[in-house]
Amino acid sequence: MPGLKGLQEGYERIEVRYRERPEGATLTYTTDEPALADALHDWFKAQLSDHGDHAESGH
């Protein structure tokens, strides 16, 4: 899975914030390390492609 190795090695350096919303929730991932940000982007792109046409980004 793209990005997974980088996330496994650096997950402790990623801040995850959860916020409830009327229509669900928002997760925000933050890191100061460009390589971890790239790994997050790669992993999310792979997740979108694995879950078919109903998967949406940016929501």
N, C-alpha and C positions, 0 to 999 in steps of 0.2 A: 504494500500500500504506500503510495507516494507520501512523503513527509513523516511517516510513522516513526522511523528510526530517530530522526531529530527530535520528535516530540517525546519519545521514550527517554532519551538522554537529557532533555532539557525542561521537562514539564514543571519542575520546581521553580523555574525562572519565568514562568508565565502566570500572570495574575488573571483570575477568572472572577468576573462580577455577575451576579444574578439580580435581575430586577423584574418584579411582577408587573404585568400590564393587563388592562381589561380584556385584551384579545389573546392573552397567553403570557409569554415571558420573553425577556431578552438576556442573552449571555454575551458578555463583552470580554474578549481576550486581549491582554496587554503584555508586551515585552519590549525591552530596550535592545534586544539582540536581533539584528536583521535576519540572521540565519533561522532563528526560531519563528519569526514572522513569516518567512518564506515557507517553512515547514507547515505552519498552520494553513497558509493559503493553498499549498499543494494538497494537504489532507482534505480540506473542505471541497476543493475541486473534484477530488476522487470520490468523495461521498456523494456529491451531486450527480456524478456520472453513473454511480452504482445504483442509485435509487430511482432511475427512470424519469419519464417526462413530467411526473407530478411534483418532483423536487424543485424547489425555488431557492434562489440565493437572495440575500439582502433583506430577508424578512425576519 
